[in-house]
Amino acid sequence: VQLQASGGGLVQAGGSLRLSCAASAGTSRSYSMAWFRQAPGKEREFVAAILWSGTTYYGDPLKGRYTISRDSTENALYLQMRSLKSEDTAVYYCAATSGNVYLTRASSYNYWGQGTQVTVSS
């Protein structure tokens, strides 16, 4: 499984950004996928997950501002972020693990993209 995240950049507080993750063929139909983020000096944090069944989950601080989705035909994973805050600044990673499972620990995911930087200016 190969993953490649993109879409990060510099955005003002209150703005929106959409991250994308291109996956190997068949990944989004057979794997549960997730977004994590890691700010400088902090541990990697769970953001959101979508199971191959389509069920979605979100980290508590992010509910209502982030939306995870996927396009199975394009083998793509997305993260729509709204009302961005300076504390959302981090490197965002997409990840995948086999099975229809809801996992929030980074160590539970077998496959990772390279990360994309999101910087929110206040």
C-alpha positions in Angstrom: 0.0 0.0 0.0 1.4 3.4 -1.0 0.0 6.7 0.3 0.8 10.2 -0.7 -0.6 13.2 1.1 -0.9 16.6 -0.4 -2.8 19.9 -0.1 -1.1 21.5 2.9 -0.1 25.1 3.0 -0.3 28.4 4.7 -3.8 29.6 5.6 -5.1 32.4 7.8 -7.0 31.6 11.0 -10.7 31.0 10.2 -9.9 29.7 6.8 -10.4 26.3 5.2 -8.1 23.7 3.6 -8.6 20.4 1.9 -6.1 17.7 2.2 -5.8 14.8 -0.2 -4.2 11.4 0.1 -3.6 9.3 -3.1 -3.7 5.6 -2.3 -2.7 2.5 -4.2 -5.5 0.9 -6.2 -8.1 -0.9 -4.0 -6.8 0.6 -0.7 -9.9 2.7 0.1 -12.2 -0.3 -0.5 -10.2 -2.8 1.6 -8.6 -0.7 4.3 -9.6 1.6 7.1 -7.9 4.9 6.6 -7.2 7.8 8.9 -5.6 11.2 9.3 -3.2 12.0 12.0 -1.3 15.2 12.8 1.9 16.0 14.6 2.9 19.4 15.9 6.5 20.2 16.8 7.4 18.6 20.1 4.2 16.7 20.4 3.1 13.1 19.8 1.2 12.1 16.7 -2.5 12.8 17.3 -5.5 11.0 15.8 -7.7 13.4 13.7 -10.3 11.2 11.9 -10.8 7.8 10.5 -13.1 6.2 7.8 -13.6 2.5 7.7 -14.0 0.6 4.5 -17.7 0.4 5.4 -17.9 4.2 5.2 -18.3 4.8 8.9 -16.4 7.9 10.2 -14.9 8.8 13.5 -13.3 12.0 14.7 -11.0 13.1 17.5 -13.0 15.0 20.1 -11.4 18.4 19.7 -12.0 18.4 15.9 -15.6 17.4 15.6 -17.6 19.8 13.6 -14.6 21.4 12.0 -13.1 18.5 10.1 -14.8 16.1 7.6 -13.1 12.9 6.4 -14.3 11.4 3.1 -13.0 9.1 0.4 -13.5 8.4 -3.2 -13.2 4.7 -3.8 -13.2 5.1 -7.6 -10.2 7.4 -7.4 -8.6 5.6 -4.4 -8.4 8.9 -2.6 -8.9 10.0 0.9 -9.7 13.6 1.9 -9.8 15.8 4.9 -11.8 19.0 4.7 -10.8 21.4 7.4 -12.8 24.5 8.3 -12.5 27.3 10.9 -8.8 26.7 11.2 -7.0 27.8 14.3 -3.3 28.3 15.0 -3.3 25.2 17.1 -4.2 23.2 14.0 -0.7 23.9 12.7 1.0 20.5 12.2 2.2 18.0 9.7 -0.8 15.9 8.6 -0.4 12.3 7.7 -2.7 9.8 6.1 -2.5 6.2 7.2 -4.1 2.9 6.4 -4.6 -0.4 8.1 -6.3 -3.6 6.9 -9.8 -4.5 8.0 -12.9 -2.6 8.9 -11.6 -1.4 12.2 -11.7 1.8 14.2 -8.3 2.6 15.6 -6.9 5.8 17.1 -3.4 4.8 17.9 -0.7 5.6 15.4 1.1 2.4 16.1 -2.0 0.4 14.9 -1.6 1.7 11.3 0.7 -0.2 9.0 1.0 2.2 6.1 1.8 5.9 6.1 2.0 8.8 3.7 4.9 11.2 3.9 3.0 14.0 5.5 1.9 17.5 4.4 2.5 20.7 6.4 -0.4 22.8 7.4 0.4 26.2 8.9 -2.3 28.4 10.3 -1.4 32.1 10.8 -3.2 34.1 13.5 
